[in-house]
C-alpha cells in the first residue's frame, strides 16, 4: 500500500534544476544595476532599472518581494492545490545583508517596508557559502537514508522534538487533524554545563554516521549570525535602537530543522493512481499543512524540489521558487505579536507534488530564530497608537509562548 511505503521508500536524492532568475521569478523584470551616490543613509545604494519600474533601495537591505500579508486560512489545505497558484513575478533586489547597517537619522525603507507589505523576502548576497549549503544537504541526504530503526536511536522521548530525530507522521499543523508527510531533525544552541537555560535547551544529539553533525552545526552558526543582522535592520525600521534585539537573542532557543519529505509513490507504482489512493486513504494529508511559524524570523535555505506556497491577502496561494543560492526569510508569530501585527506572520504550506515529481524526495533546511527563553514579549510602544491599539495587553515570556504552541502542533 502507498501509505505504508511513505516511511520505507526513501528514494535517492537527485539534483533538480531550480527555476532560474530569468524564468518565472525575474521575468519580465530585466534588471540591471548601477552604483550611485545618495544622501544620508541612502549613500552607496543600488538603483534597479527594469522595464516596468525604477526604485532606489539600500544595498544592505534585501529582498525579493514575494507575498502580501496573509489572512489565516480556515482549512488545512488539500493534498494538491485545487487552484493554480500564482508564481512570483516580483523583482529581485540585490542585497548586502552581510555588511553593517548604514548610519543616519532616517530609517532604511528596503527590508522593513518589504516585510510590512509582503510578509516574505528573499535574501541574496547573504554571506552563507554555497559550498556549506551543498555539503549540509548532502550530509542530510545520507542521514535520512539510514534505516528507520537506526534513526529512531536518535529520538529523544518527552522532549517535544527539541533535539534529535522526529519520525514521519508526528507533527501536525495548528488547527489541523492530519499529520504532515515528513520527518525531520532538530539542532539547537550548544550551552555549557550549568547554564541558566539548560532546562529549556537540552544538549544536542550527536550523529555517529558521516559529517552530519559537523555540517549542520556550521549551518546553524552561519544562519544565526545572518538572522541577527536581519533583526538589526528590522530594529532600525521599527524605530527602536538598532541593538534592541542583540541581548534578547544572544542565547536564544533557536532551532535548525533539517526536513525530509519522502517520495509519495514508489518506483513501481503508477503516480496518478498512487496519488489518488493517498488522497482517498489518508484524507488530504500534505507534506506540510498551512501554518505560521512560532518564532521571531525564519531563514530557509532553498529546497531541492518545489511545493512551497504562501497565502496572499486576497486568499490565493502563491508559489515560491527562489533562485539558487538565495535564502527565504519570513516573519514568525512572536515578532508579529511584538510588533502588534505591523510585521505580519505569513501563512505558508508545502503542497504535494504533481504525478511527474511524486517519486522524488524533497529536502529543506529552515532556521527558526527564537529569543532568549526569558524574553518577555510585550508589544513595542512604537507599534501602538489610537489607530492601532495594542492587540496583546498581557505580556508573555517567549518560553511560555513556545510551550503553548508545541502543544498545539502535537509535539508535546
KAPE-V951482 format. One line per field, one symbol per residue. ss: DSSP state (h for helix, s for strand, l for the rest). phi: phi as a letter, one per 30 degrees, with the letter a starting at -180 (. if undefined). psi: psi as a letter, one per 20 degrees, with the letter a starting at -180 (. if undefined). A space follows every 10 residues. Layout:
ss: ???
phi: ???
psi: ???
This chain:
ss: lhhhhhhhll llllllllll hhhhhlllll lssssslllh hhllsssssl lllsssslll llssslllll llllllllll lllllsslll lsslllllll lllllllllh hhhhhhhhls sssllllllh hhhhhhhhhh hhhhlllhhh hhllslllll lllsssllll lsllllllsl llssssssll llllllllll llllllllll lhhhhhhhhh hhhhhhhhhh hhhhhhhhll lllllhhhhl llllssssss slllllllll hhhhhhhhhh hhlllllsss slllllssss sllllllsss slllllsssl llllllssss slhhhhhhll lllllllsss llllhhhlll lssssssssl lllllsslll hhhlllllll lllllsshhh hhhhhhhhll ll
phi: .dddddddcc dddbdcdddd eccddcdcdc cbbbdbcbdh ddeicccccb dcabbcbedd cdlddcacec cddcbdjdeb edbdddddbd dccebbddcd dddldcddcd dddddddcib bbcchdjcdd dddddddddd edddddeedd dddcdcdici idbicbdeic dbdeicccdd cababcbbdd bdeiddcddd bdddcccddi ceddddddde dddddddddd dddddeddic eecedeccbd bdddbccccb cdedbdddcd eddddddddd dcijdbeade acddddbbcc deddbdkdbb cdddicdcdc bddeiccdbb dcdddeddch idcddcdbab ddddedcddc dbbabdccdc deecdcdbed ddcbaddbdd dbdcdbdddd dddeddddci cb
psi: qhhhihhhnn qqpqopprpq ijchghpkoo qqqpqrpqrc iiqkrppppr ihrpqoppii prrpoiqqpq qpqjqiprgp piqoqqqpjq qpoqqmiirq pqqripqqif gghgghhhhq rppqliipqh ggggghhghg ghgiiqqhhg hiijpoqjjk jhqbpprpjg ppqpiqjpqq mrqrqppapp qqpjqijhhh nrqqppphpb kgggghhhgg gghggghhhg hgghgghijr phjgigjijh kqlqpppopo orqiqrhiqp gggghhgghg hjkkqrgorp rqqhafqppo ppqiqaipqq prhjjqqppo nqqqiqpppr qrhghgghjk jhoqopprro rqrrhhjijq rpqrnqoooq rqhjponppp hijprhhmqo imiorqqhgg gghghhhhjk i.
